[in-house]
Every structure is written in C-alpha cells, then in structure tokens.
Amino acid sequence: MGDSAGLESSVTANFVAADSDIEASLRPTSLTDFIGQPRVREQLQLVLTGAKLRGGTPDHILMSGPPGLGKTSMAMIIASELGTSLRLTSGPALERAGDLAAMLSNLVEGDVLFIDEIHRIARPAEEMLYLAMEDFRVDVVVGKGPGATSIPLEVAPFTLVGATTRSGALTGPLRDRFGFTAHMDFYDPPELQRILLRSAGILGVDLGEEASAEIAGRSRGTPRIANRLLRRVRDYADVRADGVITRDVARAALAVYDVDQLGLDRLDRSVLSALVRSFGGGPVGVSTLAVAVGEEPGTVEEVCEPFLVRAGMIARTPRGRVATAAAWEQLGLTPPPEAAAGGIDVRVNEPPQGLFD
C-alpha cells in the first residue's frame, strides 16, 4: 500500500495546547473556548454529546466556508472533545488509492481523520473513501491485469472531518456521506475583538480595548487575519513604541503594513485602481484585470475578489467585473452616473467580456 510518511501527521488533544508554534498556541482547545459561530458550536455539541452517550463514533462531519475561519481548529476541538487522536492530511496529498488505504489501516478505533481541502482529493482515493465511510472497509487491489485480486481490509470505526473552501466542488456521492454539514460564516467585529483580546493574553501583549477594535475592524471578518495583524502590530509596538498597543499605535502600524480602515491591502487597492482608472469602472474580464496588476488570475479571483464583492465594491456580471460607487469613493473619485445610481448595464445579448481572455 506504500508508505504514508509525509501525507499525514498525528497529534493528540493534549499536544495542541502545548505546541510551541505561535499559530497553534492561539487555537482554542474546546468548544467553550471557541469564539463565534454559535449555531455551529451548538449543533456540533449535540452531535458529539449524543455519540458519547451512545458509546459510538460520531457521524462524519463536513466543515465548509472561506479560509481562516477556524475549520482546522474545529477539527482539533472535535478530537479533544472525544478524547481521541487526530490524524491530519490534505486532499492534494492523497493522489493514489494506496495512500489513503495506508492511512486508514493505521487508524485506531475512535480516531478523527481530518482531510483539509477535501474537494481536491484524487478520484481513485475518493472512490475508496466511499466504502470506508459507510462500511469501515476498503478493497485493496493487488496485481495488474487479469490476475489482479481484490483484498478486503477492515478499518477501525473512525470519524472523518472534511474541510473545504468550495463545497460546490464536492461530488454528490461524497457530500451525501457526511452525516453533519456545518458552514462557517464570517465574524462580526465584536467577535474578532474578543478573539484579539484572548490572543493578546496568550502572547503577553498589552492590547487596549480601542486598539483591539481598530484591528478587528480591519480584519475582513477573519480570525486568521486578525491574529496575523495583531502579531505585526506587536512588532511595531515593540520596535517603535513602548510595547503597549494603543489605538494610535495600531493605526500607525497598520499604515506601515498597507492595511487601510476597511482592511484593503496593497493588492486590493491595485485591483480597484486598475478597474476604475484603467478600464473606466468596467466591465472587464478577470484575466485582463490580473495582467493590469501583474498577478495571476487565480490570485485576483480567489484572494482579492471575494472580499471586494462582499464589501460591495465590485460586482460580477456576465460581461465581466464592474466597479460600484463604493469603489470610486474608496479611491477618492466621483462615480459616474450609472455607478452612482446603482445600475449595472448587463446587455445579456452580447457575449460576456473576458470569457475568452
């Protein structure tokens, strides 16, 4: 079946809390410590408690949502709540069915298997996963051609936790095999502020209420970004201030790192500037827009665009990307009449611009 070294790592619930890595040290270790996502926490608590009362393993769990919202942390919490070990891997690492078979054969009863970006798992491994999820069994094919033999291999009962940033990319058969599906939403500024204050306590940072509110407002609704900005502001405070993070210190630090009041960074502003100044507000195809800012189309589409659309600065139309009035105003420019009125000329009879660029 091959060696699965490099494909997975195994940790226990106690290991996470003692990990010296900064990112891991900021992760919550229980559902009680997890801030935000109240609906998901309530539902997950019922799933885990019910399984423990019955003395069995919980249903397989699918976590979906944008990156940085706590899907990996939630998987670690699930293992912690169950008192079992957590095996971690990712979809792209499972290129062959043998990779998955080797991993499944090493599971102990009750283990939690976490597959990040599960929508990118290879097709042969995915088809093997179907049988493992339903019957806790895999069929290993030995040999090739007419002499190939299928050997059934029993797998210890386990709980699969899958994480995906693109739930629509999952195949129907795989999605249907999850007994519980949770969608992680973006966080409100007050929730991010609580996360920042907790992280500041762990890092030993003197963070004021006003400063935490300033950082939270620029974190794009994402805890990962909030913690990253906190560490950069801490660096600024240690070097150029007395180590205490006030609102003025936070503003000065974020200005150095090119993060504005809405959380837009240099690349976000470059995309908006190109869309407005170079293409008159659009519509323009994403590939053309990417060339204008010197980035890959995937970077613009997956990194910048989701937040700009959610902030109401870019609209996606059949003809391409269009700047809204908010985008013009963000750049200090006067929006044209059609943008100021909120109207977008779609012209569905014309071929979509950017479709072939």
SULURKA-V713556 format. One record per backbone hydrogen bond with DSSP energy under -1.0 kcal/mol. NH is the residue of the N-H (numbers start at 1). CO is the residue of the C=O. If there is no record, write none. Layout:
# SULURKA-V713556
nh=NH co=CO
nh=NH co=CO
This chain:
# SULURKA-V713556
nh=7 co=4
nh=9 co=88
nh=11 co=86
nh=16 co=12
nh=25 co=21
nh=26 co=22
nh=27 co=24
nh=34 co=30
nh=41 co=37
nh=42 co=38
nh=43 co=39
nh=44 co=40
nh=45 co=41
nh=46 co=42
nh=47 co=43
nh=48 co=44
nh=49 co=45
nh=50 co=46
nh=51 co=47
nh=52 co=48
nh=53 co=49
nh=54 co=50
nh=56 co=51
nh=61 co=160
nh=62 co=180
nh=63 co=162
nh=64 co=182
nh=65 co=164
nh=74 co=70
nh=75 co=71
nh=76 co=72
nh=77 co=73
nh=78 co=74
nh=79 co=75
nh=80 co=76
nh=81 co=77
nh=82 co=78
nh=83 co=79
nh=84 co=79
nh=86 co=11
nh=87 co=112
nh=88 co=9
nh=89 co=114
nh=91 co=116
nh=94 co=91
nh=95 co=93
nh=100 co=96
nh=101 co=97
nh=102 co=98
nh=103 co=99
nh=104 co=100
nh=105 co=101
nh=107 co=104
nh=110 co=157
nh=111 co=108
nh=112 co=85
nh=113 co=159
nh=114 co=87
nh=115 co=161
nh=116 co=89
nh=118 co=163
nh=120 co=117
nh=121 co=118
nh=122 co=94
nh=126 co=122
nh=127 co=123
nh=128 co=124
nh=129 co=125
nh=130 co=126
nh=132 co=128
nh=133 co=129
nh=134 co=130
nh=135 co=131
nh=138 co=153
nh=140 co=151
nh=142 co=149
nh=148 co=145
nh=149 co=142
nh=151 co=140
nh=153 co=138
nh=155 co=136
nh=159 co=111
nh=161 co=113
nh=162 co=61
nh=163 co=115
nh=164 co=63
nh=169 co=166
nh=170 co=167
nh=175 co=171
nh=176 co=172
nh=178 co=175
nh=179 co=60
nh=180 co=60
nh=182 co=62
nh=184 co=64
nh=187 co=221
nh=192 co=188
nh=193 co=189
nh=194 co=190
nh=195 co=191
nh=196 co=192
nh=197 co=193
nh=198 co=194
nh=199 co=195
nh=200 co=196
nh=201 co=197
nh=202 co=198
nh=203 co=199
nh=205 co=200
nh=207 co=205
nh=208 co=245
nh=212 co=208
nh=213 co=209
nh=214 co=210
nh=215 co=211
nh=216 co=212
nh=217 co=213
nh=218 co=215
nh=219 co=216
nh=222 co=219
nh=224 co=68
nh=226 co=222
nh=227 co=223
nh=228 co=224
nh=229 co=225
nh=230 co=226
nh=231 co=227
nh=232 co=228
nh=233 co=229
nh=234 co=230
nh=235 co=231
nh=236 co=232
nh=237 co=233
nh=238 co=234
nh=239 co=235
nh=240 co=236
nh=241 co=237
nh=243 co=237
nh=245 co=206
nh=250 co=246
nh=251 co=247
nh=252 co=248
nh=253 co=249
nh=254 co=250
nh=255 co=251
nh=256 co=252
nh=257 co=253
nh=258 co=255
nh=259 co=254
nh=260 co=264
nh=263 co=260
nh=269 co=265
nh=270 co=266
nh=271 co=267
nh=272 co=268
nh=273 co=269
nh=274 co=270
nh=275 co=271
nh=276 co=272
nh=277 co=273
nh=278 co=274
nh=279 co=274
nh=281 co=275
nh=282 co=279
nh=284 co=321
nh=289 co=285
nh=290 co=286
nh=291 co=287
nh=292 co=288
nh=293 co=289
nh=295 co=290
nh=300 co=296
nh=301 co=297
nh=302 co=298
nh=303 co=299
nh=304 co=299
nh=305 co=300
nh=308 co=304
nh=309 co=305
nh=310 co=306
nh=311 co=307
nh=312 co=309
nh=313 co=308
nh=314 co=308
nh=315 co=322
nh=317 co=320
nh=320 co=317
nh=321 co=284
nh=322 co=315
nh=323 co=281
nh=324 co=313
nh=328 co=324
nh=329 co=325
nh=330 co=326
nh=331 co=327
nh=332 co=329
nh=333 co=328
nh=340 co=336
nh=341 co=337
nh=342 co=339
nh=343 co=338
nh=350 co=347
nh=355 co=352
